[in-house]
Amino acid sequence: MDFGGKGRRDFGPREMHDITCSDCGQPAQVPFKPTDGKPVYCRDCYMKHKPKRF
């Protein structure tokens, strides 16, 4: 897909990492390597913890 040099670049498929949600305990996948000692959330729980924008 060509965006004329603007917008998103396509780097191919993202590497997904299996996690266990720190909030609900359900298995999920995230597009980044989790850092030890930091909570990682599934999509639903992330939306609950995400800071609200004004």
C-alpha positions in Angstrom: 0.0 0.0 0.0 1.4 3.4 -1.0 0.8 6.4 1.3 2.8 8.7 -0.9 5.6 8.9 1.7 3.2 9.9 4.5 1.4 7.9 7.2 2.1 4.4 8.3 4.9 2.3 7.0 4.4 -1.4 6.5 7.1 -3.4 8.3 5.4 -6.7 7.7 3.7 -8.9 10.3 4.3 -8.1 14.0 5.9 -10.6 16.3 3.3 -11.4 19.0 4.1 -12.5 22.5 2.0 -14.7 24.7 1.1 -13.2 28.1 -1.2 -13.8 31.0 -3.2 -10.7 31.9 -2.0 -9.1 35.1 -5.6 -8.1 35.9 -8.0 -10.9 34.9 -5.5 -13.8 34.4 -6.7 -14.7 30.9 -4.2 -15.6 28.2 -3.6 -12.9 25.5 -1.0 -11.8 23.0 0.7 -8.4 22.8 2.9 -6.9 20.0 5.8 -6.2 22.3 8.2 -8.2 24.5 6.9 -7.7 28.1 9.3 -6.3 30.7 9.8 -8.3 33.9 8.2 -6.7 36.9 5.7 -4.6 34.9 2.0 -5.4 34.6 0.8 -6.5 31.2 -2.9 -6.4 30.3 -5.2 -8.0 27.8 -7.1 -5.6 25.5 -10.2 -5.4 27.7 -8.2 -4.8 30.9 -5.9 -2.3 29.2 -8.9 -0.2 28.2 -9.9 -0.1 31.9 -6.4 1.0 33.0 -5.6 3.3 30.1 -5.3 7.0 31.2 -8.3 9.1 30.0 -7.5 11.8 27.5 -9.1 15.2 27.8 
